[in-house]
Amino acid sequence: MKQWRLIVFVLVALIQLAAPASLIWKRENTLRKGSVWKFRTAPVDPVDAFRGRYVALQFEIETQEVIRPAAAENHETFFVNLKQDAEGFAEIDQVSVVAPSRDDFLTVQLDGNKVAVPFDKYWVTERDAPAAEAAYRAQSRRDKKNAFVTVRVFRGDAAIEQLYLDNQPLADYLRANAK
């Protein structure tokens, strides 16, 4: 009887460890194998001080209207094919209800005729958060638009790789502009 309880305990423990391990594996796999895409950010003014230590991001592609697929009435999840614009930034090529055969597509939700990307936070250390947020706001104003992120995209999953301000990684930008 004791052996049976031990076996059940071990199985339950393994199941509980499998869920977070699979999430970690999926994100690491995306960062390792995913294609790099640059996404131009748009200004955002986060007000909630209780959200944690990250830079809240918004993306220009979320402001563009897309053509909703004809067979979309019963779908909540959509797939976005990406293409590069003349400056090398990601833009929406096509929205569909069927996953493409290639590896670099996003799985998204549609809000009306606009895409909601599955990434909107760039996590920073507690120490760097206030300076990072202020620098991001200054560099992503409508008159500057000097902020973008690189995102790894692999089979519908996406992981932010780096936030760039004035063409410098965030850490380098903060060091160069420390007061």
Summary of the structure (lengths in Angstrom):
residues: 179
radius of gyration: 19.7
end to end distance: 66.8
largest distance: 71.5
contacts: 473
relative contact order: 0.19
helix: 30%
strand: 35%
